[in-house]
Amino acid sequence: MSNRPAGVNIPVADLKRQGPSLPSGVPLAGAYLVRFAGGDHYVGQSGNIILRIGSHRRTWEDMERITFWPEPNPESVLPTTGVERLRMALPGAPLRKVDRDDPGIDPVLDRMRWADEYVFTDHTQRPRERADQRERTRPLFERLSEHPDFDRIVALAGRYLQIFVPAPAATEVDNWVITSLPSTIKTRFWHRLICLSINNVEALTIGTQFDGTGWTTVGFMSANPSEQPPDVLLSSEIAGRGVFLAPAWYETVGPVYQVGFDNLDGMQAALEDDEMLDLIGAVAMRLMKRGRGLYGRFHDYNLADVILDRAR
């Protein structure tokens, strides 16, 4: 690692208000190191550090220092072994990771069994709509439908339902909810386009984020935690397509991984990777087993129409 170019320090003050910034002319691709207030650290790589730090700031509020090594080929400056990673990060505590939480779920078989045992109606029959909710949410849906990535967003969301949610038509609203242009944690640099919640937890979020020159469609999927670090779980192929793993925490379910993607190609790549499918599917079933959620009044039937059709 002695040949690694000099690192660039990215200011962390007011990240949520001002967004990350780099000196003019600094390439956006490279490796990075995040140090936290408690002494631990996180090492990663990205083709666009502005997008990546923007994603991390929505998960981590205790980032103390960020060092970035710009390099067109991030793998050439990223440590490849645990020893090298620790040598790069020292002094400091071990790499940040999530706790083990292995409920012993086979996502595919468990999804089939759950649908058979808990869905007592026709699996293709959607529940009765709540009065006036379709019209109330229509303006936001119409705005969303004008987004240039709308068709691909709904196709990927439909794929998510098809893969991970048992009987998605019959469990609509009671177990999962989808919203158009939710306002949660909206900033000048980031806002959500869609959010699919299972029970009361964000399972899939797709949004748009300013990357320094324009707006890019990015997001994350919640996944089961693992003792394996991100560089072991992620293949170089999907990492190269903008997929990353970040540990996160929800008050209601505890530790999770967020399978982040820097573009929609990354989401598609994650949905084609066996390791990611297992992690995402396991947490989806954990959430389904928690029963009904509380967000039904926010559900957008207009968006669900399109997504369920894609899921079929």
C-alpha positions in Angstrom: 0.0 0.0 0.0 3.1 2.3 0.1 2.4 3.4 -3.5 -1.1 4.5 -2.7 -1.7 8.2 -3.8 -2.1 10.8 -1.1 -5.5 10.8 0.5 -8.0 13.6 0.4 -9.8 14.5 3.5 -13.6 15.0 3.0 -15.1 17.4 5.6 -17.9 15.8 7.6 -19.3 19.0 9.3 -22.9 19.7 8.2 -22.9 16.7 5.8 -26.6 16.4 5.9 -27.2 20.1 5.1 -24.4 20.8 2.7 -23.5 17.4 1.3 -20.0 16.0 0.7 -17.6 18.0 -1.4 -14.2 17.5 -3.1 -11.7 20.0 -4.5 -12.2 20.8 -8.1 -10.6 18.3 -10.5 -10.4 15.4 -8.0 -11.6 12.2 -9.7 -14.7 10.6 -8.1 -13.6 7.0 -8.2 -11.3 5.5 -5.6 -11.0 3.9 -2.1 -12.1 5.5 1.1 -11.8 5.1 4.9 -14.4 6.4 7.3 -13.4 6.8 11.0 -16.1 7.1 13.6 -16.4 8.9 16.9 -16.2 5.7 18.8 -12.8 4.7 17.2 -13.9 2.1 14.8 -13.7 2.4 11.0 -15.0 1.3 7.7 -13.1 0.7 4.4 -14.8 0.7 1.0 -14.5 1.6 -2.6 -16.7 3.5 -5.0 -16.9 4.8 -8.6 -18.5 8.0 -7.2 -17.5 9.0 -3.7 -20.0 11.8 -3.6 -22.9 9.3 -4.0 -21.4 6.8 -1.6 -20.8 9.3 1.2 -24.2 10.7 0.6 -25.6 7.1 1.2 -23.5 6.6 4.3 -24.6 9.9 5.9 -28.2 8.7 5.9 -27.1 5.7 7.9 -24.3 6.9 10.1 -24.4 10.0 12.2 -21.1 9.4 14.0 -18.7 9.8 11.1 -15.7 11.8 12.4 -13.3 11.8 9.5 -13.3 10.6 5.8 -10.2 10.0 3.8 -10.5 9.3 0.1 -7.8 8.0 -2.3 -8.8 9.0 -5.9 -7.9 6.4 -8.4 -9.6 5.4 -11.7 -9.3 1.7 -10.7 -10.3 1.7 -7.0 -9.2 -2.0 -6.5 -5.6 -0.9 -7.1 -5.6 1.2 -3.9 -8.0 -0.9 -1.8 -6.5 -3.4 0.7 -7.4 -6.9 -0.2 -6.7 -8.8 3.0 -7.7 -8.3 6.6 -4.1 -7.6 7.6 -3.7 -4.9 5.0 -7.1 -3.4 5.8 -6.1 -3.1 9.5 -2.7 -1.7 8.6 -4.3 0.9 6.4 -6.7 1.9 9.2 -4.5 1.8 12.2 -4.6 3.3 14.8 -8.1 2.5 15.6 -10.6 -0.2 16.6 -11.5 -3.1 14.4 -13.6 -2.7 11.3 -17.2 -1.7 11.9 -19.5 -4.7 11.5 -22.9 -5.9 12.5 -23.8 -8.6 15.0 -24.7 -12.1 14.0 -28.4 -12.7 13.6 -29.1 -16.0 12.0 -32.7 -17.1 12.4 -32.1 -20.2 10.3 -34.5 -19.3 7.5 -34.4 -20.7 4.0 -35.9 -17.7 2.1 -37.5 -19.6 -0.8 -39.0 -22.5 1.2 -40.0 -20.3 4.1 -41.8 -17.9 1.7 -43.9 -20.7 0.2 -44.7 -22.2 3.6 -45.7 -18.8 5.1 -48.1 -18.1 2.2 -49.7 -21.5 2.5 -50.2 -21.2 6.3 -51.2 -17.5 6.7 -52.9 -16.4 3.5 -56.5 -17.8 3.5 -57.7 -16.0 0.4 -56.9 -16.4 -3.3 -53.2 -15.5 -3.5 -53.9 -13.4 -6.6 -56.8 -11.4 -5.0 -55.9 -7.9 -3.8 -57.7 -6.7 -0.6 -60.4 -4.1 -0.8 -59.1 -0.6 -1.2 -59.3 2.0 1.5 -61.8 4.7 0.7 -60.4 7.8 -1.1 -56.8 6.7 -0.7 -56.2 6.2 -4.4 -57.3 9.7 -5.3 -55.4 11.2 -2.4 -52.1 9.6 -3.5 -52.6 10.1 -7.2 -50.9 13.6 -7.5 -47.6 12.2 -6.1 -47.9 9.1 -8.4 -48.3 11.3 -11.4 -45.3 13.3 -10.5 -43.3 10.1 -10.0 -44.4 8.7 -13.3 -42.7 11.6 -15.1 -39.3 10.6 -13.8 -37.0 9.4 -16.6 -36.2 6.2 -14.7 -39.9 5.4 -13.8 -40.3 2.3 -16.0 -37.1 0.7 -14.7 -37.9 1.6 -11.1 -41.3 -0.1 -11.2 -39.8 -3.1 -13.1 -37.1 -3.6 -10.4 -39.6 -3.0 -7.6 -41.9 -5.6 -9.2 -38.9 -8.0 -9.4 -38.3 -7.4 -5.6 -41.9 -8.3 -4.8 -41.8 -11.4 -7.0 -38.6 -12.7 -5.4 -39.0 -11.8 -1.8 -42.7 -11.3 -0.8 -45.0 -14.2 -0.5 -48.4 -13.8 -2.2 -47.7 -10.1 -2.9 -51.2 -9.3 -4.2 -53.0 -10.8 -1.2 -50.5 -9.3 1.4 -50.7 -5.8 0.0 -51.3 -3.1 2.6 -51.5 -5.5 5.5 -47.9 -6.7 5.3 -46.2 -4.4 2.8 -46.8 -0.9 1.7 -45.4 1.2 -1.2 -45.4 5.0 -1.4 -44.7 7.5 -4.2 -42.3 10.4 -3.4 -42.3 10.1 0.4 -41.0 13.1 2.2 -39.0 11.3 4.9 -35.5 12.6 5.5 -35.7 14.8 2.4 -32.8 17.2 1.9 -31.5 19.5 -0.9 -29.3 16.6 -2.1 -31.5 13.6 -1.6 -35.1 12.6 -1.7 -37.0 9.3 -2.0 -38.8 8.3 -5.2 -40.4 5.2 -3.8 -40.2 3.3 -0.5 -41.4 -0.2 0.0 -41.9 -1.1 3.6 -42.5 -4.6 5.0 -44.1 -4.6 8.4 -42.8 -1.2 9.6 -39.3 -1.3 8.2 -37.9 0.1 4.9 -37.2 -3.0 2.8 -36.5 -1.2 -0.5 -35.8 2.5 -1.0 -35.1 4.1 -4.3 -34.3 7.8 -4.4 -32.4 10.5 -6.3 -29.2 12.1 -5.1 -27.1 14.9 -6.4 -23.7 13.5 -7.4 -21.8 16.8 -7.8 -22.9 17.4 -11.4 -26.5 16.0 -11.7 -29.1 13.8 -10.2 -28.6 10.0 -10.0 -31.0 7.3 -9.1 -29.7 5.3 -6.1 -31.0 3.4 -3.1 -30.8 0.4 -0.8 -32.4 -2.9 0.2 -32.5 -4.1 3.8 -30.8 -7.5 4.3 -29.9 -9.9 7.1 -26.7 -9.2 9.1 -23.7 -11.4 8.8 -20.4 -12.0 10.5 -18.8 -11.9 7.1 -17.3 -8.5 6.2 -18.6 -6.7 3.0 -15.4 -7.5 1.0 -16.1 -11.2 1.5 -19.8 -11.1 0.8 -19.6 -8.9 -2.3 -18.2 -10.3 -5.5 -15.9 -8.0 -7.4 -18.4 -8.1 -10.3 -21.3 -6.6 -8.4 -19.1 -4.2 -6.4 -17.8 -3.0 -9.8 -21.5 -2.3 -10.8 -22.0 0.0 -7.8 -23.2 -2.4 -5.1 -22.0 -1.9 -1.5 -22.9 -3.2 2.0 -23.2 -1.0 5.0 -24.2 -2.0 8.5 -27.3 -0.3 9.8 -29.8 -0.5 12.7 -33.5 -0.3 13.1 -35.0 0.1 16.5 -37.7 -2.6 15.8 -35.5 -5.3 14.3 -31.9 -4.5 15.4 -28.9 -4.8 13.2 -29.2 -5.2 9.4 -27.1 -4.8 6.3 -28.1 -2.2 3.8 -27.4 -3.5 0.3 -26.8 -0.1 -1.3 -26.6 0.6 -5.0 -25.1 3.7 -6.7 -27.3 3.2 -9.8 -30.1 1.0 -11.0 -27.7 -1.3 -12.7 -26.4 -2.0 -9.2 -29.8 -3.0 -7.9 -30.3 -5.3 -10.8 -26.9 -6.9 -10.2 -27.8 -7.4 -6.5 -31.0 -9.1 -7.5 -29.0 -11.6 -9.6 -26.4 -12.5 -6.9 -27.0 -15.6 -4.8 -25.3 -14.2 -1.7 -27.3 -10.9 -1.8 -30.6 -12.8 -2.6 -30.1 -15.0 0.5 -29.5 -12.0 2.8 -32.3 -9.8 1.4 -34.7 -12.7 1.3 -34.0 -13.7 4.9 -34.7 -10.2 6.3 -37.9 -9.9 4.2 -39.3 -13.1 5.7 -38.3 -12.0 9.2 -40.4 -8.8 8.6 -43.3 -10.7 7.0 -43.5 -12.9 10.1 -43.8 -9.8 12.3 -47.4 -9.4 10.9 -49.3 -6.4 9.9 -47.7 -3.0 9.7 -49.0 0.5 10.6 -48.3 2.3 7.3 -51.3 1.3 5.3 -52.8 4.8 5.2 -49.8 5.9 3.1 -50.0 3.1 0.5 -50.3 4.3 -3.1 -52.7 2.0 -5.0 -51.8 3.7 -8.3 -48.1 2.7 -8.0 -49.0 -0.7 -6.6 -51.1 -1.3 -9.8 -48.1 -1.0 -12.0 -45.7 -2.8 -9.7 -47.9 -5.8 -9.1 -48.5 -6.1 -12.8 -44.7 -6.2 -13.3 -44.4 -8.7 -10.4 -46.7 -11.1 -12.3 
